[in-house]
Amino acid sequence: WVHPPPMGEKTPPPPLLRHDLATNCDLAFVKGDANYRCLLGDLAWDMIDEFEDVEGAYFPCPVCALRTLKAEVGCEIEKGLVERANGLDEACSVNGRFGVVQFSMGAGGGVVVATD
């Protein structure tokens, strides 16, 4: 789970689990730095790449990622926010002072992102 490739390139969940998530889960949470990095395959994405494109609609239900920044891995964070955080703390992407909450509708499409 916590090793590359990114979620969008991983083998889909087993059919029974996928069906269970699709029919019984209103919202899946992915919490923590290691799990978030797994979503992104621990790869150096451009910060402006969209979360849903990176996540690859792996989840058949909406998904919310909660994470404090402890590694230089991220996506869909506005350039101005990255610059602002860097101005406040040069180690902002690795020391856990800042975090992100990102949301995707999963396989259903659509995305809403909150990073501030």
ZADO-1210 file (C-alpha; in nm, 4 decimals, padded with zeros to 6 digits):
<atoms>
<atom x="00.0000" y="00.0000" z="00.0000" code="TRP" pos="1"/>
<atom x="00.2657" y="00.2566" z="00.0903" code="VAL" pos="2"/>
<atom x="00.4979" y="00.1844" z="-00.2020" code="HIS" pos="3"/>
<atom x="00.4954" y="00.3163" z="-00.5609" code="PRO" pos="4"/>
<atom x="00.3281" y="00.3332" z="-00.8103" code="PRO" pos="5"/>
<atom x="00.0678" y="00.6067" z="-00.7519" code="PRO" pos="6"/>
<atom x="-00.2858" y="00.4950" z="-00.6692" code="MET" pos="7"/>
<atom x="-00.4073" y="00.5665" z="-01.0201" code="GLY" pos="8"/>
<atom x="-00.1618" y="00.3063" z="-01.1536" code="GLU" pos="9"/>
<atom x="-00.2178" y="00.0400" z="-00.8868" code="LYS" pos="10"/>
<atom x="-00.4296" y="-00.2663" z="-00.9436" code="THR" pos="11"/>
<atom x="-00.7881" y="-00.1723" z="-00.8535" code="PRO" pos="12"/>
<atom x="-00.9232" y="-00.2973" z="-00.5215" code="PRO" pos="13"/>
<atom x="-01.0641" y="-00.6509" z="-00.5356" code="PRO" pos="14"/>
<atom x="-01.4165" y="-00.6502" z="-00.6869" code="PRO" pos="15"/>
<atom x="-01.5901" y="-00.7259" z="-00.3565" code="LEU" pos="16"/>
<atom x="-01.4097" y="-00.4444" z="-00.1738" code="LEU" pos="17"/>
<atom x="-01.4664" y="-00.2063" z="-00.4658" code="ARG" pos="18"/>
<atom x="-01.8380" y="-00.2917" z="-00.4648" code="HIS" pos="19"/>
<atom x="-01.8540" y="-00.2466" z="-00.0868" code="ASP" pos="20"/>
<atom x="-01.6841" y="00.0941" z="-00.1086" code="LEU" pos="21"/>
<atom x="-01.9057" y="00.2025" z="-00.3973" code="ALA" pos="22"/>
<atom x="-02.2316" y="00.1003" z="-00.2311" code="THR" pos="23"/>
<atom x="-02.1650" y="00.1503" z="00.1410" code="ASN" pos="24"/>
<atom x="-01.9053" y="00.4250" z="00.1747" code="CYS" pos="25"/>
<atom x="-02.0126" y="00.7871" z="00.1547" code="ASP" pos="26"/>
<atom x="-01.6588" y="00.9120" z="00.2079" code="LEU" pos="27"/>
<atom x="-01.3229" y="00.7347" z="00.2465" code="ALA" pos="28"/>
<atom x="-01.0456" y="00.9088" z="00.4408" code="PHE" pos="29"/>
<atom x="-00.6759" y="00.8714" z="00.3702" code="VAL" pos="30"/>
<atom x="-00.4898" y="01.0095" z="00.6697" code="LYS" pos="31"/>
<atom x="-00.1249" y="01.0704" z="00.7305" code="GLY" pos="32"/>
<atom x="00.1910" y="01.1448" z="00.5399" code="ASP" pos="33"/>
<atom x="00.2755" y="00.7864" z="00.4379" code="ALA" pos="34"/>
<atom x="-00.0741" y="00.7158" z="00.3045" code="ASN" pos="35"/>
<atom x="-00.0878" y="01.0485" z="00.1192" code="TYR" pos="36"/>
<atom x="00.2514" y="00.9788" z="-00.0328" code="ARG" pos="37"/>
<atom x="00.1163" y="00.6411" z="-00.1431" code="CYS" pos="38"/>
<atom x="-00.1704" y="00.8142" z="-00.3209" code="LEU" pos="39"/>
<atom x="00.0918" y="01.0115" z="-00.5114" code="LEU" pos="40"/>
<atom x="00.3284" y="00.7161" z="-00.5538" code="GLY" pos="41"/>
<atom x="00.5916" y="00.9117" z="-00.3594" code="ASP" pos="42"/>
<atom x="00.6731" y="01.0847" z="-00.6881" code="LEU" pos="43"/>
<atom x="00.7685" y="01.4467" z="-00.7536" code="ALA" pos="44"/>
<atom x="00.4406" y="01.5771" z="-00.8994" code="TRP" pos="45"/>
<atom x="00.4078" y="01.9367" z="-01.0062" code="ASP" pos="46"/>
<atom x="00.2276" y="02.1134" z="-00.7214" code="MET" pos="47"/>
<atom x="-00.0376" y="02.2312" z="-00.9676" code="ILE" pos="48"/>
<atom x="-00.1267" y="01.8795" z="-01.0904" code="ASP" pos="49"/>
<atom x="-00.4861" y="01.8087" z="-00.9922" code="GLU" pos="50"/>
<atom x="-00.5436" y="01.5744" z="-00.6981" code="PHE" pos="51"/>
<atom x="-00.8086" y="01.3783" z="-00.8853" code="GLU" pos="52"/>
<atom x="-00.5761" y="01.3230" z="-01.1826" code="ASP" pos="53"/>
<atom x="-00.2981" y="01.2020" z="-00.9509" code="VAL" pos="54"/>
<atom x="-00.5305" y="00.9885" z="-00.7372" code="GLU" pos="55"/>
<atom x="-00.6595" y="00.8439" z="-01.0629" code="GLY" pos="56"/>
<atom x="-01.0119" y="00.7855" z="-00.9336" code="ALA" pos="57"/>
<atom x="-00.8783" y="00.4709" z="-00.7644" code="TYR" pos="58"/>
<atom x="-01.1564" y="00.4973" z="-00.5116" code="PHE" pos="59"/>
<atom x="-01.5111" y="00.4153" z="-00.6317" code="PRO" pos="60"/>
<atom x="-01.6416" y="00.6618" z="-00.3710" code="CYS" pos="61"/>
<atom x="-01.5518" y="01.0146" z="-00.2637" code="PRO" pos="62"/>
<atom x="-01.2147" y="01.0372" z="-00.0885" code="VAL" pos="63"/>
<atom x="-01.0640" y="01.2951" z="00.1464" code="CYS" pos="64"/>
<atom x="-00.6894" y="01.3086" z="00.2117" code="ALA" pos="65"/>
<atom x="-00.5666" y="01.4654" z="00.5368" code="LEU" pos="66"/>
<atom x="-00.1956" y="01.5220" z="00.5691" code="ARG" pos="67"/>
<atom x="00.0717" y="01.7324" z="00.7353" code="THR" pos="68"/>
<atom x="00.3593" y="01.8099" z="00.5024" code="LEU" pos="69"/>
<atom x="00.6609" y="01.6003" z="00.5992" code="LYS" pos="70"/>
<atom x="00.8040" y="01.5322" z="00.2526" code="ALA" pos="71"/>
<atom x="00.8367" y="01.7321" z="-00.0676" code="GLU" pos="72"/>
<atom x="00.5521" y="01.5410" z="-00.2308" code="VAL" pos="73"/>
<atom x="00.2233" y="01.7105" z="-00.3124" code="GLY" pos="74"/>
<atom x="-00.0239" y="01.8196" z="-00.5747" code="CYS" pos="75"/>
<atom x="-00.3006" y="02.0723" z="-00.6431" code="GLU" pos="76"/>
<atom x="-00.1584" y="02.3362" z="-00.4139" code="ILE" pos="77"/>
<atom x="-00.1791" y="02.6847" z="-00.5595" code="GLU" pos="78"/>
<atom x="00.1559" y="02.8408" z="-00.6437" code="LYS" pos="79"/>
<atom x="00.0751" y="03.1452" z="-00.4292" code="GLY" pos="80"/>
<atom x="00.0108" y="02.9269" z="-00.1244" code="LEU" pos="81"/>
<atom x="00.3395" y="02.7415" z="-00.1758" code="VAL" pos="82"/>
<atom x="00.5251" y="03.0740" z="-00.2045" code="GLU" pos="83"/>
<atom x="00.3487" y="03.2104" z="00.1044" code="ARG" pos="84"/>
<atom x="00.4358" y="02.9013" z="00.3094" code="ALA" pos="85"/>
<atom x="00.7979" y="02.9135" z="00.1891" code="ASN" pos="86"/>
<atom x="00.8119" y="03.2806" z="00.2961" code="GLY" pos="87"/>
<atom x="00.6959" y="03.1867" z="00.6468" code="LEU" pos="88"/>
<atom x="00.9162" y="02.8799" z="00.6826" code="ASP" pos="89"/>
<atom x="01.1769" y="02.7543" z="00.4341" code="GLU" pos="90"/>
<atom x="01.1285" y="02.3969" z="00.5617" code="ALA" pos="91"/>
<atom x="00.7493" y="02.4206" z="00.5280" code="CYS" pos="92"/>
<atom x="00.7212" y="02.1149" z="00.3049" code="SER" pos="93"/>
<atom x="00.9055" y="01.8796" z="00.5393" code="VAL" pos="94"/>
<atom x="00.8609" y="01.9848" z="00.9030" code="ASN" pos="95"/>
<atom x="00.4905" y="01.9180" z="00.9611" code="GLY" pos="96"/>
<atom x="00.4026" y="02.2823" z="01.0277" code="ARG" pos="97"/>
<atom x="00.1659" y="02.2969" z="00.7313" code="PHE" pos="98"/>
<atom x="-00.0865" y="02.0509" z="00.5961" code="GLY" pos="99"/>
<atom x="-00.3451" y="01.9903" z="00.3279" code="VAL" pos="100"/>
<atom x="-00.6981" y="01.8609" z="00.3093" code="VAL" pos="101"/>
<atom x="-00.7885" y="01.7440" z="-00.0406" code="GLN" pos="102"/>
<atom x="-01.1126" y="01.5999" z="-00.1695" code="PHE" pos="103"/>
<atom x="-01.2068" y="01.4054" z="-00.4802" code="SER" pos="104"/>
<atom x="-01.5377" y="01.2584" z="-00.5872" code="MET" pos="105"/>
<atom x="-01.3478" y="00.9411" z="-00.6775" code="GLY" pos="106"/>
<atom x="-01.4650" y="00.7476" z="-00.9808" code="ALA" pos="107"/>
<atom x="-01.7735" y="00.9706" z="-00.9899" code="GLY" pos="108"/>
<atom x="-01.5724" y="01.2739" z="-01.1102" code="GLY" pos="109"/>
<atom x="-01.5511" y="01.6317" z="-00.9892" code="GLY" pos="110"/>
<atom x="-01.3109" y="01.7740" z="-00.7308" code="VAL" pos="111"/>
<atom x="-01.3114" y="02.0268" z="-00.4491" code="VAL" pos="112"/>
<atom x="-00.9827" y="02.1221" z="-00.2827" code="VAL" pos="113"/>
<atom x="-00.9158" y="02.3124" z="00.0405" code="ALA" pos="114"/>
<atom x="-00.5508" y="02.3962" z="00.1117" code="THR" pos="115"/>
<atom x="-00.5672" y="02.7015" z="00.3353" code="ASP" pos="116"/>
</atoms>
